[in-house]
Amino acid sequence: MKSNKYKRLVNFDTNQNYPRHSWFDIKEGYSTDLVKNVLLDLKIKKQDGYIMDPFSGSGTSVLASSILGYQSIGIEVNPFLYFLSKIKCVNYSNKFYLLLNNFKKLDIKKQSLSEVPKLSISKKLFKNQLNEILRIKNWIKQIKDKNCKELFFCAYLCSLDKASFAKKDGNGLKYPKNKVPLKFKNVFVNNLEKFIEDTKKVKIDKKPLIFQGNNLQILNQRSFEKKYRNKISLCVFSPPYANCFDYTEVYKTELWFGDFVKEYKDLRNLRNKTLSSHLNKTFADVKILKEIIPYIDKIKIKKLWSKKIINMLINYFYEMDILLSKLNTLIRKNGKCVIVVGNSSYGNVAIPTDEILKNLGRKNGFKNNYIIQARKLGTSSQQYKKIDNSNMLRESLVVLSK
């Protein structure tokens, strides 16, 4: 596997050119071409078994695999991303066009309003467009055909960002002064036309199995293990990086307007189900893995912007260790596990997540493990000089073999 070609593939941007994949811009995703290249480079055949992604996100791995004719399995904890990935894999229906034409003739002002989400920034996000957005949502709720309703609702959720005053930026939403929101109805219709055309243009050869929930809990189910033990030929995924980004915060507009969370307690519950890669969750009291003790000892004496960072890192690698153990029982002999991950730094101490995961892979029964550096991670030159091992600031593919 050559490293230079993966430089641009660890970025989601190239997906904007692909039908179905381009429905929603996921800042943290990777390219469908990465999946295609991994399948090719590792010589994974369709008859070898399932392709699996335990951090399925918006469904790049399972969608790419399905279009190519592989059987695939995805697991995603975020209910909006789970819904998005599921709808990306629907098949074309003539009913989609009929409903679209009905919507275009609709007098939206005559529609009743759906309830305003309890998200505190709802009005700030959309201002004078909020009522129209809620009326369109209510119209979608009345659609009787399940497949049509879900496709229309997916287009609805994928239209919110461009019509809002906010912009997804790193760890949440920001309000750029120069952002001019687009007309929601126009964005919605354009999305629907594109989605319908994409479902017509690109067929799903093998419909993926996508599960919603915490991946460790799902993988721990005896029925799941029994069904898929030694059946996975390739596990390819990108876990949230240990960078303190909370994706329930990044996608809160879609979570609330999609009714995936209705109260703030729902949001807290969801956050506690996610990987320990951010600070907005309650951390368990777990043992410190010997593989990370040298790094924890270094940053303990540093002045950190949050005392919770050490607990986050301890829990992050503890959970990833359990995950690799579970995956080893599912992956068939000579099967592969490819992890796309970025390293981080705290207190100017580099945390080589890729090296640690490679070592945890060996501990959990994987062999011939190696790292492909895809690209350097950007940071200011002033900060870069302060990092104790600046070469470690990179995004990589960690390749493990069963």
C-alpha positions in Angstrom: 0.0 0.0 0.0 1.5 3.3 -1.1 1.3 6.3 1.3 1.3 9.1 -1.2 -2.0 8.3 -2.8 -3.8 8.3 0.6 -2.9 12.0 1.3 -6.0 13.4 -0.4 -8.2 10.4 0.4 -8.3 10.9 4.2 -10.4 14.0 3.4 -14.2 13.9 2.6 -14.0 16.6 0.0 -13.6 14.3 -3.0 -17.0 12.7 -2.1 -18.6 15.9 -3.3 -18.1 14.5 -6.8 -19.9 11.2 -6.2 -23.7 10.6 -6.3 -25.2 9.6 -2.9 -22.0 10.3 -1.1 -22.3 14.0 -1.7 -25.7 14.5 0.1 -24.2 15.9 3.2 -20.8 17.4 3.9 -19.2 15.5 6.7 -16.0 17.4 7.8 -14.6 14.4 9.6 -15.1 11.8 6.9 -12.8 10.2 4.4 -13.2 9.6 0.6 -15.1 6.7 -1.0 -11.9 6.3 -3.0 -10.0 5.4 0.2 -12.4 2.4 0.6 -12.0 1.4 -3.0 -8.2 1.6 -2.8 -8.0 -0.3 0.5 -10.1 -3.1 -1.0 -7.9 -3.2 -4.1 -4.5 -2.9 -2.3 -5.4 -5.6 0.3 -6.9 -7.8 -2.4 -10.3 -8.2 -0.5 -12.7 -10.2 -2.7 -16.5 -10.1 -2.5 -16.6 -13.8 -1.5 -14.2 -13.3 1.4 -16.8 -11.9 3.8 -18.4 -8.7 5.1 -16.9 -5.2 5.0 -17.5 -3.6 8.4 -17.3 -0.1 9.9 -18.0 0.2 13.6 -17.9 4.1 13.4 -20.0 4.3 10.3 -20.7 8.0 10.4 -22.5 9.2 7.2 -21.9 5.7 5.7 -18.9 6.2 3.3 -17.6 2.7 4.0 -20.8 0.8 3.8 -22.2 2.8 0.8 -18.9 2.4 -1.2 -18.9 -1.3 -0.4 -22.5 -1.8 -1.3 -22.2 0.0 -4.7 -19.3 -2.3 -5.5 -21.3 -5.4 -4.6 -19.8 -6.3 -1.2 -21.9 -7.2 1.8 -21.3 -4.6 4.5 -22.1 -3.8 8.1 -22.1 -0.4 9.8 -22.6 0.7 13.4 -23.2 4.4 14.3 -24.1 5.9 17.6 -25.2 9.4 16.3 -28.9 8.9 15.3 -28.8 11.7 12.7 -25.7 10.1 11.0 -27.3 6.7 11.3 -30.4 7.9 9.6 -28.4 9.7 6.9 -26.3 6.6 6.1 -29.4 4.4 5.9 -31.3 6.7 3.5 -28.2 7.1 1.3 -28.7 3.4 0.5 -32.4 3.5 -0.5 -33.4 2.4 -4.0 -35.1 4.5 -6.6 -38.9 4.9 -6.7 -41.2 6.6 -9.2 -43.2 7.9 -6.2 -40.3 10.3 -5.3 -40.9 12.4 -8.4 -44.7 12.4 -7.9 -44.3 13.8 -4.4 -41.7 16.3 -5.4 -44.1 17.7 -8.0 -46.9 17.9 -5.4 -44.6 19.8 -3.1 -43.6 22.3 -5.8 -47.4 23.2 -6.2 -47.8 23.5 -2.4 -48.9 26.8 -0.7 -46.6 26.5 2.3 -48.2 29.3 4.2 -51.4 27.2 4.5 -49.5 24.4 6.2 -49.6 24.2 10.0 -46.5 24.6 12.0 -44.7 21.7 13.6 -43.4 22.3 17.2 -40.3 24.4 17.6 -37.5 22.2 18.9 -36.3 22.9 22.4 -32.9 23.7 21.2 -32.1 27.1 22.7 -30.7 28.6 19.5 -33.5 27.6 17.1 -34.6 31.1 16.4 -31.1 32.4 16.2 -30.2 29.8 13.6 -33.0 30.6 11.1 -34.7 33.9 12.2 -37.5 34.8 9.7 -37.2 31.4 7.9 -38.0 29.3 11.0 -41.8 29.2 10.5 -41.4 28.1 6.8 -38.9 25.4 7.9 -41.4 24.1 10.5 -44.3 24.1 8.0 -42.3 22.0 5.5 -41.4 19.6 8.3 -45.0 19.2 9.2 -45.9 18.5 5.5 -43.3 15.8 5.3 -44.7 14.2 8.4 -48.0 13.7 6.6 -46.4 11.6 3.8 -47.8 8.1 4.0 -45.3 6.1 2.0 -42.4 5.3 4.4 -39.6 5.3 1.8 -40.8 8.7 0.4 -41.2 10.2 3.8 -37.7 9.2 4.9 -36.0 10.4 1.7 -37.8 13.8 1.9 -36.9 14.1 5.6 -33.3 13.3 4.8 -33.3 16.1 2.2 -34.9 18.4 4.7 -32.2 17.7 7.3 -29.5 18.1 4.7 -30.9 21.5 3.7 -30.8 23.1 7.2 -27.1 24.0 7.2 -27.1 26.2 4.1 -30.3 28.0 5.3 -28.9 28.9 8.7 -26.8 31.7 10.0 -24.4 29.2 11.6 -21.5 27.4 10.2 -20.1 24.0 11.4 -16.6 24.8 12.6 -14.3 22.4 14.5 -16.1 21.7 17.8 -19.4 23.2 17.1 -21.3 26.1 15.4 -20.0 29.6 14.7 -21.9 32.6 13.3 -19.7 34.2 10.5 -20.8 37.8 9.8 -20.4 37.3 6.1 -22.6 34.2 5.8 -25.9 34.9 3.9 -28.4 32.0 4.5 -29.9 30.6 1.4 -33.7 30.3 1.0 -34.6 27.0 2.7 -37.3 26.0 0.2 -34.9 26.4 -2.8 -32.2 24.3 -1.1 -34.7 21.7 -0.1 -36.0 21.3 -3.7 -32.5 21.3 -5.2 -31.5 18.6 -2.7 -34.6 16.5 -3.5 -34.0 16.7 -7.2 -30.4 15.6 -6.7 -31.2 12.8 -4.3 -33.9 11.4 -6.6 -31.5 11.6 -9.6 -28.7 9.9 -7.6 -30.9 7.0 -6.5 -31.8 6.6 -10.2 -28.3 6.9 -11.4 -26.4 4.7 -8.9 -27.9 1.4 -7.9 -27.2 -0.3 -4.5 -26.0 -3.8 -5.4 -25.9 -5.2 -1.8 -28.0 -3.3 0.7 -25.9 -2.8 3.9 -26.9 -3.8 7.4 -26.6 -0.6 9.6 -27.1 -0.7 13.4 -27.6 2.3 15.6 -26.0 2.4 19.0 -22.8 2.2 21.0 -20.5 -0.1 19.0 -19.1 -1.8 22.1 -22.5 -2.7 23.4 -23.6 -4.0 20.0 -20.4 -6.1 19.5 -20.8 -7.5 23.0 -24.2 -9.0 22.2 -23.8 -12.8 22.0 -26.2 -13.0 19.0 -24.1 -10.5 17.1 -20.9 -12.2 17.8 -22.3 -15.6 17.0 -23.7 -14.5 13.6 -20.6 -12.6 12.4 -17.7 -14.4 14.1 -14.9 -15.0 11.5 -17.2 -13.5 8.8 -15.5 -10.1 8.5 -12.9 -9.9 5.7 -12.1 -6.2 6.2 -12.9 -3.7 9.0 -12.2 -0.2 7.8 -13.1 2.8 10.0 -12.1 6.2 11.3 -12.9 6.6 15.0 -13.3 10.1 16.4 -9.8 11.5 17.0 -8.8 12.1 20.6 -9.0 15.9 19.9 -11.9 17.0 22.3 -14.4 17.5 19.4 -17.9 16.7 20.4 -19.9 15.7 17.3 -23.3 15.9 19.1 -22.4 19.6 19.3 -21.3 19.8 15.6 -24.6 18.2 14.4 -26.9 19.6 17.0 -29.1 21.4 14.4 -29.9 18.2 12.6 -30.3 16.2 15.9 -32.9 18.7 17.3 -34.7 19.5 14.1 -34.8 15.8 13.2 -36.4 15.0 16.6 -33.5 12.6 17.4 -33.2 14.5 20.7 -36.2 16.2 22.2 -34.8 17.2 25.6 -31.4 18.2 26.9 -31.3 14.9 29.0 -31.6 13.0 25.6 -28.5 14.9 24.5 -26.6 14.0 27.7 -27.6 10.4 27.3 -26.3 10.4 23.7 -23.0 12.0 24.6 -22.4 9.3 27.3 -22.8 6.6 24.6 -20.2 8.1 22.3 -16.4 7.3 22.3 -14.5 9.2 24.9 -12.9 11.6 22.5 -14.4 14.7 24.0 -15.0 16.3 27.4 -18.8 16.5 27.4 -19.4 13.1 28.9 -19.1 11.3 32.3 -15.9 9.2 32.3 -15.7 5.8 33.9 -13.0 4.9 36.4 -10.9 2.6 34.3 -7.3 1.3 34.5 -4.6 3.1 32.6 -3.2 0.9 29.8 0.6 0.4 30.0 0.8 1.5 26.4 -0.2 5.1 27.2 1.5 5.5 30.7 4.6 7.3 29.3 2.4 10.0 27.6 0.0 10.4 30.6 3.1 10.8 32.9 4.4 13.6 30.6 1.2 15.6 30.3 0.3 15.2 34.0 2.9 17.8 34.9 1.8 20.2 32.1 -0.6 23.0 32.4 -3.7 21.8 30.5 -6.7 23.9 29.6 -9.0 21.2 31.1 -8.3 18.8 33.9 -10.6 16.3 32.2 -8.2 15.7 29.3 -6.2 13.0 31.1 -9.4 11.1 31.9 -10.5 11.5 28.4 -7.3 9.9 27.0 -7.3 7.1 29.5 -10.9 6.2 28.6 -10.3 6.7 24.9 -7.6 4.1 24.6 -9.3 1.8 27.1 -12.4 1.7 24.9 -10.3 1.3 21.7 -8.5 -1.6 23.3 -11.8 -3.4 24.0 -13.0 -2.6 20.5 -9.9 -4.2 18.9 -10.4 -7.3 21.1 -14.0 -7.6 19.9 -13.0 -7.0 16.2 -10.4 -9.7 16.4 -13.0 -12.4 17.1 -15.1 -11.2 14.1 -12.4 -10.8 11.5 -11.6 -14.0 9.6 -8.2 -15.5 9.3 -6.0 -13.4 7.0 -8.6 -10.6 7.3 -7.6 -7.0 7.8 -8.4 -4.0 9.9 -7.6 -0.5 8.6 -8.0 2.4 11.0 -7.8 6.0 9.7 -6.8 8.2 12.6 -5.1 11.5 13.4 -2.7 12.0 16.3 -3.1 14.9 18.8 -1.1 16.8 21.3 -1.7 18.2 24.8 0.7 20.4 26.8 3.0 20.3 23.8 3.3 16.5 24.2 2.4 14.5 21.0 0.0 11.6 21.5 0.9 9.1 18.8 -2.5 7.5 18.5 -1.5 5.5 15.4 1.5 3.9 17.2 -0.6 3.2 20.3 -3.3 1.5 18.2 -0.7 -0.5 16.3 0.6 -1.8 19.6 -2.9 -2.5 21.0 -3.5 -4.4 17.8 -0.6 -6.7 18.5 -1.7 -7.1 22.1 -5.1 -8.2 20.8 -3.9 -10.9 18.4 -3.2 -8.9 15.2 0.1 -9.4 13.5 2.3 -7.8 10.7 0.9 -4.4 11.8 2.2 -1.3 10.1 1.4 2.5 9.7 1.0 4.4 6.5 1.4 8.2 6.9 -1.2 9.9 4.8 -0.4 13.6 5.6 0.9 16.0 8.2 -1.6 17.7 10.4 -1.6 21.4 10.2 -0.8 23.7 13.1 0.8 27.1 13.6 4.6 27.2 13.1 5.0 28.7 16.5 3.0 25.9 18.1 4.7 23.3 15.9 8.1 24.1 17.2 7.0 23.6 20.8 5.7 20.0 20.3 8.1 17.5 21.8 7.9 15.2 18.8 6.4 17.3 15.9 6.8 14.4 13.4 4.0 12.6 15.2 1.5 15.3 14.2 0.0 13.3 11.3 -3.0 11.4 9.9 -2.3 7.8 9.2 -3.8 4.4 8.2 -3.0 1.7 10.8 -3.1 -1.7 9.1 -3.6 -4.8 11.2 -3.7 -8.4 10.0 -5.5 -11.3 11.6 
